[in-house]
Amino acid sequence: MVVADLHSGAAMTSPRPPRLPDGWTVRPDPRTWRVDGGATWIGGSPPRVLRLSAAARSRLDGPELVVTDATTAALARLLADAGVAHPDPARAPRAPGPGEVTVVVPVRDRPAELERLLTAVVATAPGLGGIVVVDDGSGDPAATGAVVARHGGRVVRHRSSRGPSAARNTGARASTTPVVAFLDSDVVPEPGWLTTLLGHLGDPAVGAVAPRITAWAAPDAGEDAVSRYERRRSSLDLGARPAPVTARSRVAYVPSAALVVRRSAFGEGFREDMPVAEDVDLVWRLAAAGWRLRYEPAARVAHEHRAGVRAWLERKAFYGTGAAPLARQHPRRVPPVALAPWTAAAMTLLGVQRRWSVAAAGAVTVLATARLARGLRKPDEPWVSVGDGSRRRGSPATGRRRRRFAVTGPVPLALVLAPWGLGGAAWQAAGALTRHWWPAAVVGAIVSRRVRRALVLAAVVEGLADWLRFRDPSAGPLDALAHVAAHRADDLAYGAGLWWGAWRHRTAAPLWPDLSGKGPDG
């Protein structure tokens, strides 16, 4: 849980981003909890407690905040960075137009899919600055060239396949527009996708923005358990809520299947030695360089998922192999769980499964709640609490002493926040036990009744909770069974790939939890 005081400027951004233009509009996230008459905002990912000064509250009386001066620009920036409010791309001033965008498509064979994609691109994004298709060593380059020519594009060819990362980089180098939109050949953009995404580039600090990736299926195609699960729960679909893209948050990455990037931010581009997770690596490098990144689900691009159980499981395992190189390139950004010390202690005690240990876990939670309440009583102290209630000292945004911004009822607020942190820790632990750590958990279950009980409980309860979260309103018990089975198969495949990747790269980094309670840069 991150706590910060908001006065007239931002206290969370470094280096300082460019000022937002006048007319820029942000709206509070519907899930942001505002208490104390709007003086305290709770929301974002990871959850933050933001305390607003009277001056800041006066700017937020209505349903939105419109930038009119340096003060509102700084406040809008901070709220958007924290994830408690989101920009409105439909009202963005100074956004690039389609004529400033080149669409880059990496492809190897697949002329039918390429035809489908380019037809949709021309229909949904008229007036583009160009289309560049990189033929990555196709067996029939003439077929690829004929498709591209029909849609007014240009082909750049690799004589032999060098992989999608190299193809995207080649396409970016062949473009001259200030913005590049990467689209894979197996996607189909929907109307309005590009103009919606370009709205975010009206913020000069945003280096990349991505749409929501939804499931695509042929009109006459049936739906089996795998396709139904992918429609609800695809690894590429990051949900219906907008968000900033930051490591170890609700939207920690965005896939390169559809990604719009500012050329000035792109730099050297995708790492060509990473066959998987190269998109995660790119967005984290952009963030490390100081660029903001946004996920915008109002823009939608459909993706044709792999058909067949075997191909689907192989793809999930392939994704898992990317954790090890990511962990080596970006330390502390891909732990299976990230907990504050007190939540780690409470979960360990609960895992012992004894009466005394359950009581001890309760005592730890009570102490953490009291500690959090004490912190909420001292808003003049320039500190930031990170994780699930732990804290570390920070520095004020300026050299001047901060004014006091009292939060009424610190104990009731702490009584909500501490259990919230403990619940999040339990959710992480259940997910790690059945996904990242399942090979070790299975071995432990063979020799320990307690481990076996914990594994079965996590598999069933987390699976059913996942079904309740993503189910169709009319779905029944059989649908729940099919969803839980597919969810567990997803986890088994990903976990197997993760352990194989860790072995191949000789590192345990993607398996090691972070119990410091600090952020990835802490």
VOKE-995287 format. One record per atom (N, C-alpha, C): residue in three letters; y, z, x. Coordinates in steps of 0.2 Angstrom, whole numbers, plus 5000, padded with zeros to 4 digits. Last residue first. Example, Ala and Ser with C-alpha at 12.3 -4.5 7.8 and 13.67 -1.06 7.14 Angstrom:
<recs>
SER498950355064/SER499550365068/SER500050395064/ALA497250395066/ALA497850395062/ALA498450395066/
</recs>
This chain:
<recs>
GLY499849745064/GLY499949815066/GLY499649835072/ASP499549615060/ASP499949625065/ASP500149695068/PRO498749645048/PRO498449605054/PRO498849605060/GLY499149815044/GLY499149745043/GLY498849705049/LYS498149965045/LYS498749925046/LYS498649855045/GLY497050035043/GLY497550045038/GLY498150005039/SER495950035051/SER496550065054/SER497050075049/LEU494749975050/LEU494850035047/LEU495450075049/ASP493949825048/ASP494649855051/ASP494749915047/PRO492249785053/PRO492749805048/PRO493449835052/TRP491549645059/TRP491749715061/TRP492349735056/LEU491149515058/LEU490749565055/LEU490949635055/PRO491949435066/PRO491949425059/PRO491549475055/ALA491549495080/ALA492249505077/ALA492249495069/ALA490449475087/ALA490349515081/ALA491049525077/THR489949325096/THR490549375094/THR490349415088/ARG489349205100/ARG489249265103/ARG489849315102/HIS489349095092/HIS489949105096/HIS489949165100/ARG488049105087/ARG488249045091/ARG488849055095/TRP488249225079/TRP487749215085/TRP487949165089/ALA489249185070/ALA489349245075/ALA488849245081/GLY488549085063/GLY489149065067/GLY489349125072/TRP487549165057/TRP487349105062/TRP487949095066/TRP488349245049/TRP487949275055/TRP487749225060/LEU488849145041/LEU489349185045/LEU488949215051/GLY487749085035/GLY488149045039/GLY488649095043/ALA487349205027/ALA486949175032/ALA487349125037/GLY488449215019/GLY488349265024/GLY487849245029/TYR488349105011/TYR488949115015/TYR488849165021/ALA487149125005/ALA487249065009/ALA487849075014/LEU487349244998/LEU486849235003/LEU486949185008/ASP488449204989/ASP488549254995/ASP488049255000/ASP487849114981/ASP488449094985/ASP488549144991/ALA486849194976/ALA486649134980/ALA487249114984/ARG487749274968/ARG487349304973/ARG487049254978/HIS488149184959/HIS488649214963/HIS488249244969/ALA487049134952/ALA487449094957/ALA487849124961/ALA486749264946/ALA486249234951/ALA486549184955/VAL487849284938/VAL487649334943/VAL487249304948/HIS487749164930/HIS488249174934/HIS488149224940/ALA486549194923/ALA486549134927/ALA487149134932/LEU486849314916/LEU486349314921/LEU486349254926/ALA487949264908/ALA488049314913/ALA487449314918/ASP487249174900/ASP487749154905/ASP487949204910/LEU486449264893/LEU486149224897/LEU486649184902/PRO487449334885/PRO487049374891/PRO486749324896/GLY488849214883/GLY488349274881/GLY487949294887/ALA490549154881/ALA489849154884/ALA489449224882/SER491749134875/SER491149124870/SER490449134874/PRO492649134886/PRO492649184880/PRO492049184876/ASP491849114902/ASP492149084896/ASP492149134890/ARG492249224916/ARG491849194910/ARG492249164905/PHE492849294926/PHE492849224926/PHE492549184920/ARG492649434924/ARG493349404927/ARG493349334925/LEU491349444921/LEU491849464916/LEU492549434918/TRP490849404933/TRP490649364927/TRP491249384922/ASP491249514941/ASP491449444943/ASP491349394937/ALA490449614936/ALA491249614935/ALA491549544937/LEU489249574939/LEU489449574932/LEU490149574931/GLY489249584953/GLY489149524950/GLY489349514943/GLU489549724955/GLU490049674957/GLU489849604954/VAL488349774949/VAL488949784946/VAL489449734948/VAL487249714957/VAL487249704949/VAL487949714947/ALA487549734970/ALA487349664968/ALA487449664960/ALA487749874970/ALA488349834972/ALA488149764969/LEU486449924967/LEU487049934962/LEU487649884964/VAL485749874977/VAL485549844971/VAL486149864966/LEU486349944988/LEU486349874988/LEU486249844981/ALA486150074985/ALA486850054985/ALA486849974985/ARG484750084985/ARG485050094979/ARG485750064979/ARG484550054999/ARG484250004993/ARG484650014987/VAL485150165005/VAL485450095006/VAL485150045000/ARG484250265000/ARG484950264998/ARG485350194999/ARG483050225005/ARG483150224998/ARG483850224996/SER482750135019/SER483150185016/SER483250175009/VAL482050025024/VAL481850085027/VAL482250145024/ILE482549915017/ILE481849925018/ILE481649995020/ALA483849925018/ALA483549935011/ALA482849945012/GLY484149875031/GLY484249945029/GLY483949965023/VAL483949745029/VAL483449785033/VAL483549855032/VAL484949715020/VAL484249705018/VAL483749745022/ALA486049745027/ALA485949785021/ALA485249775019/ALA486049635037/ALA485949705039/ALA485749755033/PRO486249535028/PRO485649535032/PRO485449605034/TRP487449565021/TRP486849575017/TRP486249565022/TRP488849575025/TRP488349615028/TRP487649615025/HIS489549475017/HIS489549475024/HIS489049515028/ARG488849505004/ARG489049445006/ARG489049445014/THR488549634999/THR488149584997/THR488349515000/LEU489449715006/LEU488749735007/LEU488349675004/ALA490749655003/ALA490449655010/ALA489749665010/GLY490849694989/GLY490849624991/GLY490549614998/ALA490849834991/ALA490349804987/ALA490249724989/ALA492049854998/ALA491349875001/ALA490849834997/GLN493049804989/GLN492849764996/GLN492249784998/TRP492849894979/TRP492749824977/TRP492649784984/ALA493250014985/ALA492550004982/ALA492349934981/ALA494549984988/ALA494149994994/ALA493349984991/GLY495149974975/GLY495149914979/GLY494649924985/GLY494950114972/GLY494550064968/GLY494549994972/LEU495850174981/LEU495050184981/LEU494650134978/GLY497050124976/GLY496850104983/GLY496050114984/TRP497050184963/TRP497050104964/TRP496850084971/PRO497050314967/PRO496450284964/PRO496450214964/ALA498450304972/ALA497850324976/ALA497250304973/LEU499250264961/LEU499250224967/LEU498550244971/VAL499250364952/VAL499050304950/VAL498850264956/LEU499750474958/LEU499050484955/LEU498850414952/ALA500950434963/ALA500450434968/ALA499750444964/LEU501650444950/LEU501550374954/LEU500950374959/PRO501550584948/PRO501250534943/PRO501150464947/VAL502350614960/VAL501650644959/VAL501350594954/PRO503650564958/PRO503250544964/PRO502450564963/GLY504750554948/GLY504050564947/GLY503550544952/THR505950444953/THR505750494949/THR505050494948/VAL506550404969/VAL506050384964/VAL505850444960/ALA508150374975/ALA507650424973/ALA507150384968/PHE508750314989/PHE508550284982/PHE508050324979/ARG510050345000/ARG509450374997/ARG509350334990/ARG510550225012/ARG510650265007/ARG510050295004/ARG510150215030/ARG510050195023/ARG510250245018/ARG511350195043/ARG510850245039/ARG510850215032/ARG511450045052/ARG511750095048/ARG511150135044/GLY510749945059/GLY510850005062/GLY511150055058/THR509549865047/THR510249865051/THR510249935055/ALA508349885043/ALA508549825044/ALA509149815048/PRO507450015052/PRO507849995046/PRO508149925048/SER505750015056/SER506450015058/SER506849985053/GLY504350125053/GLY504650065054/GLY505350075056/ARG502850225054/ARG503550215054/ARG503850145056/ARG501550205043/ARG501750205050/ARG502550195049/ARG500250275032/ARG500850245034/ARG501050245041/SER498950245019/SER499150275025/SER499850245027/GLY498750175007/GLY499050235007/GLY499250275013/ASP498050065011/ASP497850095005/ASP498150165005/GLY499249975020/GLY498549975018/GLY498450015011/VAL500650065025/VAL500250005026/VAL499550015023/SER502250115023/SER501550135022/SER501150075021/VAL503650135033/VAL503250085029/VAL502550105029/TRP505250225033/TRP504550215035/TRP504150165030/PRO506550295035/PRO506350225036/PRO505650215038/GLU506950405023/GLU506550405029/GLU506350335030/ASP507350415010/ASP507850405015/ASP507550385022/PRO506250445002/PRO506450375002/PRO506950365008/LYS505350555000/LYS505750545006/LYS505950475007/ARG504350554990/ARG504950604989/ARG505450594995/LEU503350474995/LEU503850454989/LEU504450494988/GLY502750565003/GLY503050505006/GLY503550475001/ARG502150654994/ARG502650674999/ARG503050615002/ALA501250564988/ALA501750594984/ALA502350614989/LEU500350544999/LEU500750484997/LEU501350514992/ARG499850675000/ARG500150645006/ARG500650585004/ALA499150684988/ALA499650724990/ALA500150704995/THR498150584990/THR498650574984/THR499250624986/ALA497450625000/ALA497850565001/ALA498350554996/LEU496950744994/LEU497350755000/LEU497750685001/VAL496150674984/VAL496650724982/VAL497150734988/THR495250604992/THR495650574988/THR496250614986/VAL494550714998/VAL494950665003/VAL495450624998/ALA493950764987/ALA494450804991/ALA494850764995/GLY493050664984/GLY493550684979/GLY494150724983/ALA492250674995/ALA492650614994/ALA493150624989/ALA491650794993/ALA492050784998/ALA492550724998/ALA490850774981/ALA491450814981/ALA491950814987/VAL489950684987/VAL490450654982/VAL491050704981/SER489350764996/SER489750714999/SER490250684993/TRP488750854988/TRP489250884992/TRP489650824995/ARG487850774982/ARG488350804978/ARG488850824982/ARG487650614990/ARG487450684989/ARG487950714985/GLN487850484995/GLN487450494989/GLN487250564988/VAL488450415006/VAL487950465007/VAL487550485001/GLY489450345000/GLY488850305002/GLY488250355004/LEU490450434998/LEU490150414992/LEU489450384994/LEU490850435012/LEU490550495009/LEU490250485002/THR491350305014/THR490750335018/THR490450395014/MET492450315005/MET491850265003/MET491250285007/ALA493250405012/ALA492950425005/ALA492350375003/ALA493450345024/ALA493150405024/ALA492850425017/ALA494150235019/ALA493550225023/ALA493150285023/THR495250295014/THR494850255009/THR494150245013/TRP495850345026/TRP495650395020/TRP495150355015/PRO496150235034/PRO495650285036/PRO495350325030/ALA496150085024/ALA496450135027/ALA495950195029/LEU495249935027/LEU495349995023/LEU495750045028/ALA494549785025/ALA495149815028/ALA495349875024/VAL493049695028/VAL493349745024/VAL493949765028/PRO492749585037/PRO492449585030/PRO492749635025/PRO494249515044/PRO493749575044/PRO493449565037/VAL495149415049/VAL494549395045/VAL494049455045/ARG496149455058/ARG496349425052/ARG495749405047/ARG495949505070/ARG496049555065/ARG496349525058/PRO496349355080/PRO496049425079/PRO496349465073/HIS496149205079/HIS496649245075/HIS496349315074/GLN495149155087/GLN495749125087/GLN496349165084/ARG494049235083/ARG494249225090/ARG494949195091/ALA493949215069/ALA494049275072/ALA494249275079/LEU493749075069/LEU494349105066/LEU494549165069/PRO492449065074/PRO492949035078/PRO493649065075/ALA491849145063/ALA491749165070/ALA492349135074/ALA491949075051/ALA492249145052/ALA492349165059/GLY491348955049/GLY492048955052/GLY492349025053/THR490148975043/THR490148975050/THR490848975053/GLY490348975030/GLY490249045033/GLY490349035040/TYR490448845027/TYR491048885026/TYR490948945030/PHE489048825028/PHE489448785032/PHE490148825032/ALA488548885016/ALA488348915023/ALA488848885028/LYS489148805007/LYS489348875007/LYS489148905014/ARG488448685009/ARG489148685010/ARG489448755011/GLU487148725006/GLU487248705013/GLU488048705014/LEU487248744993/LEU487148804997/LEU487248785004/TRP487448614988/TRP487948664987/TRP487848724992/ALA486348544992/ALA486948524995/ALA487448584994/ARG485448624984/ARG485348624991/ARG486048604994/VAL485848594971/VAL485848664973/VAL485848664981/GLY486948464966/GLY486348484968/GLY486348554972/ALA488548404971/ALA488048414966/ALA487348424969/ARG490048464977/ARG489448434978/ARG488948454973/HIS491548424967/HIS491148464970/HIS490448434972/GLU492948344967/GLU492248324965/GLU491848374970/HIS494448414961/HIS494048404967/HIS493248394965/ALA496148394956/ALA495448404955/ALA495048384960/VAL497548474957/VAL497248424960/VAL496448434959/ARG499148534951/ARG498348534950/ARG498148474953/ALA500448644950/ALA500248584953/ALA499448584953/ALA500348774947/ALA500648734942/ALA500548664944/PRO499948854958/PRO499448824954/PRO499748784948/GLU500448854974/GLU500748834968/GLU500248804963/TYR500748944988/TYR500248914984/TYR500548914977/ARG501748925003/ARG501648944996/ARG501048914993/LEU502348995018/LEU501848955015/LEU501748975008/ARG503649005031/ARG503349025024/ARG502848975022/TRP503549015048/TRP503648975042/TRP503349015036/GLY503349075060/GLY503849095056/GLY503949065050/ALA502149055067/ALA502749025070/ALA503349045066/ALA501249115059/ALA501449145065/ALA502049115069/ALA501149015049/ALA501449075048/ALA501649115054/LEU500548915057/LEU501148905054/LEU501548965052/ARG499348975060/ARG499748965065/ARG500448945063/TRP498848985047/TRP498949045050/TRP499449035056/VAL498648845044/VAL499148885040/VAL499348955043/LEU497648815054/LEU498348785053/LEU498848825050/ASP496548895050/ASP496848905057/ASP497548875057/VAL496248835038/VAL496448905038/VAL496848925045/ASP495848715042/ASP496448715038/ASP496748795038/GLU494748735049/GLU495348705053/GLU495948715049/ALA493548775044/ALA494048825044/ALA494648795048/VAL492648665055/VAL492648705048/VAL493248755049/PRO492648605067/PRO492448565061/PRO492448595055/MET493848615079/MET493548655074/MET493348615068/ASP494448525088/ASP493748555090/ASP493548605085/GLU495648495083/GLU495148445082/GLU494448475084/ARG496748585073/ARG496348585079/ARG495748545078/PHE498048495066/PHE497448525065/PHE497048525072/GLY499648495074/GLY499248485069/GLY498648525069/GLU500648515083/GLU500148475085/GLU499548465080/GLY501848515070/GLY501748525077/GLY501148485079/PHE502348545057/PHE501648525058/PHE501448525065/ALA503648565054/ALA503148625055/ALA502548605057/SER504148445053/SER504448485058/SER504048545059/ARG503448395041/ARG503248365048/ARG503548415054/ARG502848505029/ARG503448475032/ARG503248455040/VAL501448465019/VAL501648495025/VAL502348465027/VAL500248495007/VAL500948455008/VAL501248495014/LEU498648465003/LEU499048505007/LEU499648465008/ALA497048464998/ALA497648444996/ALA498148494999/ALA496048505007/ALA495848455003/ALA496448424999/SER496348615015/SER496648545017/SER496448495012/PRO496648765006/PRO496248715009/PRO496648645010/VAL497448915012/VAL497448855007/VAL497048805010/TYR497349095013/TYR497349025016/TYR497348975010/ALA497449205005/ALA497449215013/ALA497549145016/VAL497949274992/VAL497849204994/VAL498049205002/ARG497949414993/ARG497549374988/ARG497449304989/SER497749435011/SER498149445005/SER497649415000/ARG497449405025/ARG497249475022/ARG497649485015/ALA498849305028/ALA498149325030/ALA498049395027/THR499749215015/THR499749265021/THR499049285022/VAL500649135005/VAL500049125008/VAL500049165015/PRO501349194989/PRO501449174996/PRO500749174999/ALA500749124973/ALA500749174978/ALA501049144985/PRO500349104956/PRO500649084962/PRO500649134967/ARG498749104948/ARG499349144949/ARG499649114956/ALA497449054946/ALA498049024941/ALA498749064943/GLY496449014960/GLY496649044954/GLY497349024951/LEU495948944971/LEU496249004972/LEU496649034966/ASP494648844973/ASP495048864968/ASP495348934969/LEU493748834983/LEU494348794984/LEU494848814979/SER492648894979/SER492948924985/SER493648894986/SER492548914961/SER492548874968/SER492848904973/ARG492248964949/ARG492249004955/ARG492248974961/ARG492148884938/ARG492448944937/ARG492648974944/ARG491548764943/ARG492148754939/ARG492548824938/GLU490448824949/GLU490948794953/GLU491648784949/TYR489748864938/TYR489948914942/TYR490548884947/ARG489448734933/ARG489748784929/ARG490048844933/SER488648684943/SER489348654942/SER489748694937/VAL487548774943/VAL487948764949/VAL488648734947/ALA487048754930/ALA487248824932/ALA487748814938/ASP487748594924/ASP487148644925/ASP487448714928/GLU488348484913/GLU488548544917/GLU487948584918/GLY488448304913/GLY488248364911/GLY488448424915/ALA489648174913/ALA489248214917/ALA489048274913/ASP490548084908/ASP489848084904/ASP489448134908/PRO491648094916/PRO491748114908/PRO491048124905/ALA491348184931/ALA491348114927/ALA491348134920/ALA492448314936/ALA491748294934/ALA491848224930/TRP493248434946/TRP493248364943/TRP492548344942/ALA494048594947/ALA493348554947/ALA493448484943/THR495548614956/THR495148624951/THR494448584951/ILE496648684967/ILE496048644967/ILE495548654961/ARG498348704966/ARG497748724964/ARG497248674964/PRO499248644981/PRO499148654974/PRO498548694972/ALA500348714994/ALA499648684992/ALA499648694984/VAL501448685007/VAL501348715000/VAL500748674998/ALA502348735022/ALA501848695019/ALA501748725012/GLY503548795026/GLY503248735030/GLY502748705027/VAL505048855020/VAL504348845018/VAL504148785022/ALA506348865023/ALA505948915027/ALA505148895026/PRO507148795014/PRO507048765021/PRO506548805026/ASP506648764999/ASP506748815003/ASP506648795010/GLY506148644994/GLY506948654994/GLY507148714997/LEU504848644994/LEU505148625000/LEU505948625000/HIS504548674981/HIS504548734986/HIS504848714992/GLY504648544976/GLY505148594974/GLY505148654979/LEU503448484979/LEU504048464983/LEU504648514982/LEU502548524969/LEU502548554976/LEU503148544980/THR503048444959/THR503048524958/THR503048554965/THR502948314963/THR503648344962/THR503648414962/LEU501448314964/LEU501948304970/LEU502648334969/TRP500948334951/TRP500748374956/TRP501248374962/GLY501148254940/GLY501648304941/GLY501548344948/PRO499448224935/PRO500148214934/PRO500648264936/GLU498248264948/GLU498448264941/GLU499248244941/PRO497248184961/PRO497848224959/PRO498048214951/VAL495648204965/VAL496048164960/VAL496648204958/VAL494648194980/VAL495048234975/VAL495348184971/ASP493948144990/ASP493548164985/ASP493948204980/SER494748115001/SER494548054997/SER494148084991/ASP496048235003/ASP495448205004/ASP495248154999/LEU497748225007/LEU497348225002/LEU496648195004/PHE499248285013/PHE498548265015/PHE498148275009/ALA500848225014/ALA500448255009/ALA499748235011/VAL502248255024/VAL501648225024/VAL501148265019/VAL504048225026/VAL503448265023/VAL502848225023/PRO504848135032/PRO504948205034/PRO504348255031/THR503947985038/THR504348025033/THR504348095035/THR503147915046/THR503847925048/THR504247965044/SER501447915052/SER501947915046/SER502647935049/ALA500547925062/ALA500747855060/ALA501247855054/ARG500348065063/ARG500748025069/ARG500947955066/ALA499548085052/ALA500248115052/ALA500648075058/GLY498448015055/GLY498847985050/GLY499548015050/THR497948085066/THR498148015067/THR498547995061/ASN497648205059/ASN498248205064/ASN498448135066/ARG496648165051/ARG497248185048/ARG497848185053/ALA495648135060/ALA495948085056/ALA496648105053/ALA495448265066/ALA495748205070/ALA496048155066/SER494848325055/SER495448345058/SER495848295062/PRO493748245051/PRO494348245047/PRO494948275050/GLY493048155066/GLY493048205061/GLY493748205057/ARG492848035072/ARG493048095076/ARG493148155072/SER491747895073/SER492047955069/SER492248005074/SER492547755081/SER491947795079/SER492247865076/ARG493747695079/ARG493147645080/ARG492547685079/HIS494847735067/HIS494547755072/HIS493847715073/ARG496247645060/ARG495547645061/ARG495347685067/VAL497347645047/VAL497347655054/VAL496547675055/VAL498047545034/VAL497447575037/VAL497547585044/ARG499147575020/ARG499047545027/ARG498447585030/GLY499347515003/GLY499347565009/GLY499247535015/GLY499347454991/GLY499947444995/GLY499947495001/HIS498147444984/HIS498647494982/HIS499247504987/ARG497447344990/ARG497547344983/ARG498047394980/ALA497247395003/ALA497747345002/ALA497847334994/VAL496247495001/VAL496947515003/VAL497447455001/VAL495147414998/VAL495347464993/VAL496147484995/ALA495047335010/ALA495147305003/ALA495447354998/GLY494747435019/GLY495347395020/GLY495547365013/THR493447475015/THR493947525015/THR494647485015/ALA492747355017/ALA492747385010/ALA493347435010/ALA492847345031/ALA493147295027/ALA493247315019/PRO492047445037/PRO492847455037/PRO493147395032/ASP490747515035/ASP490947445032/ASP491747455031/GLY490547635041/GLY490047575042/GLY490347515040/SER492047705048/SER491647685042/SER491147635044/GLY492847785057/GLY492247755059/GLY491847735053/ASP493947835047/ASP493647875053/ASP492947845054/ASP495347765043/ASP494647755042/ASP494247785048/VAL496647835035/VAL496347835042/VAL495547825041/VAL497947775026/VAL497247795026/VAL496947785033/VAL499447815020/VAL499147795026/VAL498447825026/ILE500847765010/ILE500147785010/ILE499747765017/GLY502547805008/GLY501947765011/GLY501347805010/GLY503447865000/GLY503747835006/GLY503147795009/LEU503247834982/LEU503047864988/LEU503347824994/GLY503447784969/GLY504047794974/GLY503847824980/PRO502447894959/PRO502747834960/PRO503347844965/ALA501247984957/ALA501747994962/ALA502147924964/THR500247944948/THR500548014948/THR501148024952/ALA499847814952/ALA500047834945/ALA500447894944/VAL499447824965/VAL500047774963/VAL500247794956/VAL498447924964/VAL499047934968/VAL499647884966/ALA497447864956/ALA497847924954/ALA498447934958/THR497147754965/THR497347744959/THR497747804956/LEU496647834976/LEU497247794977/LEU497547774970/LEU495447894970/LEU496047934973/LEU496647894973/ARG494647784967/ARG494847824962/ARG495447874964/GLU494547724980/GLU494847684974/GLU495047734969/LEU493847824986/LEU494447804989/LEU494847764983/GLU492647824979/GLU493047884979/GLU493747864981/ALA492147694983/ALA492247704976/ALA492747764975/PRO492047704998/PRO492547664995/PRO492747674987/ARG491447785008/ARG491647815001/ARG492147764998/ASP491847785025/ASP491547755020/ASP491847775013/ARG492847915027/ARG492347885031/ARG491847855026/VAL494547965028/VAL493947945024/VAL493447905029/PRO496048045025/PRO495548035030/PRO494948015026/VAL497648005020/VAL496948015017/VAL496447995023/VAL499248045017/VAL498848035022/VAL498148055019/VAL500747995010/VAL500148025008/VAL499648005014/THR502448035014/THR501847995016/THR501248025014/VAL503948065007/VAL503248085008/VAL502848025009/GLU505148025002/GLU505148065008/GLU504448085010/GLY505047984989/GLY505147934994/GLY505147965001/PRO504948094982/PRO504348064984/PRO504448014989/GLY506248214989/GLY505948164984/GLY505348134986/PRO506548384993/PRO506348314995/PRO506148274989/ALA507748484985/ALA507048474986/ALA506948394988/ARG508948544981/ARG508848514988/ARG508148494989/PRO508448674970/PRO508948624973/PRO508748594979/ALA507148694958/ALA507348704965/ALA507948654967/ARG506548714946/ARG507348714947/ARG507548724954/ALA505248704948/ALA505548654943/ALA506348654944/PRO504848814955/PRO504948744959/PRO505248694954/ASP505348964956/ASP505248914951/ASP505348844954/PRO504549094966/PRO505049034965/PRO504848994959/HIS504149254961/HIS503949184963/HIS504449134962/ALA503849424965/ALA504249374962/ALA504049304965/VAL503049494973/VAL503149524967/VAL503649484963/GLY502849444986/GLY502349424981/GLY502449454974/ALA503649464997/ALA503249524995/ALA502749504990/ASP504349344997/ASP503949365003/ASP503449415001/ALA505049364985/ALA504649314986/ALA504149324991/LEU505949474988/LEU505449484983/LEU504949424983/LEU506649425000/LEU506149475000/LEU505649484995/ARG507349314994/ARG506849304999/ARG506349365000/ALA508149384985/ALA507649334982/ALA507149324987/LEU508949454994/LEU508549494989/LEU507949444986/ALA509549355000/ALA509149395004/ALA508649434999/ALA510249294990/ALA509849254994/ALA509349294997/THR511149394985/THR510549374981/THR510049334985/THR511949394997/THR511549454995/THR510949434990/ALA512549274998/ALA512049295003/ALA511649355001/ASP512449194981/ASP512749224987/ASP512249244993/THR511649154971/THR512349134971/THR512749154977/VAL510049134965/VAL510449144971/VAL511149114970/VAL509449214951/VAL509749154953/VAL510149164960/LEU508149294944/LEU508649304949/LEU508849234952/GLU507649334927/GLU507549294933/GLU508149314938/PRO507849404916/PRO507149384917/PRO507049344924/GLY509149524921/GLY508849474917/GLY508149454919/ASP509449614931/ASP509449634924/ASP509149584919/LEU509649604944/LEU508949594942/LEU508949614934/ARG510749654950/ARG510649584950/ARG510049554947/SER510649784948/SER511149754944/SER511049674944/ARG509749814958/ARG509449824951/ARG509949784947/ALA510549814969/ALA509949764969/ALA509749764961/ALA511349924967/ALA511649854968/ALA511149804967/ALA510450024967/ALA510750014961/ALA511049944961/SER508949974976/SER509650004976/SER509949994969/LEU507249984974/LEU507849944974/LEU508449994973/ARG505749994982/ARG506250034979/ARG506949994979/LEU504149944981/LEU504749924983/LEU505249964979/VAL502549944986/VAL503049984982/VAL503749974985/ARG501249824986/ARG501849854989/ARG502249894984/PRO499549764989/PRO500049804984/PRO500649834988/PRO499449625000/PRO499249684998/PRO499749724993/SER500249574985/SER499549574989/SER499649564996/GLY501149634971/GLY501049594977/GLY500349604980/GLY501849794966/GLY501449734965/GLY501349694971/ILE503049884959/ILE502449894962/ILE502049824961/TRP504749944960/TRP504249884958/TRP503649894962/THR505950054954/THR505350044958/THR504849984956/ALA506950034945/ALA507150054952/ALA506550044957/GLY506650014932/GLY506749954936/GLY506949974943/GLY506450144926/GLY507050094924/GLY507150034928/ASP505250184933/ASP505950214934/ASP506550174932/VAL504450024936/VAL504450094933/VAL505150124935/ARG503549884935/ARG504149904936/ARG504249974932/TRP502249784942/TRP502349844938/TRP503049874940/THR501849624941/THR502249674944/THR502449724939/ARG501249524933/ARG500849584935/ARG501249634939/PRO502149424932/PRO501949454926/PRO501549524928/ASP503349424945/ASP502649404943/ASP502449454937/PRO505049374942/PRO504549424943/PRO503849404941/ARG505649224948/ARG505549264942/ARG504949314944/VAL507049144957/VAL506449174957/VAL506349214950/THR507948994962/THR507749044956/THR507149074957/TRP509348934969/TRP508648944970/TRP508549004965/GLY510748924969/GLY510348894963/GLY509648904963/ASP511048904986/ASP511248924980/ASP510948884974/PRO509548914997/PRO510148884994/PRO510348914988/LEU509149045008/LEU509049005002/LEU509648975000/ARG509349035026/ARG509649065019/ARG509349015014/PRO507949045037/PRO508549015034/PRO508749035027/PRO507249205042/PRO507249135039/PRO507849105037/ARG507149295057/ARG507549285050/ARG507549215048/PRO505449305063/PRO506149305063/PRO506549285057/SER505349425050/SER505549415057/SER505149365060/THR505649525036/THR505549465038/THR505749455046/MET505949645029/MET505249635030/MET505149565034/ALA507149675023/ALA506849715029/ALA506149705031/ALA508649595017/ALA507849595018/ALA507749645024/GLY509949685009/GLY509649635013/GLY508949645014/SER510449795002/SER510749725001/SER510449675005/HIS509049875000/HIS509749884999/HIS510049814997/LEU507449934997/LEU507849874996/LEU508549884995/ASP506250015006/ASP506850015002/ASP507149955002/ALA504450005004/ALA505049985007/ALA505649995003/VAL502650015007/VAL503250045003/VAL503950025007/VAL501049955004/VAL501649955008/VAL502249975004/MET499450005004/MET500050005000/MET500650005004/
</recs>
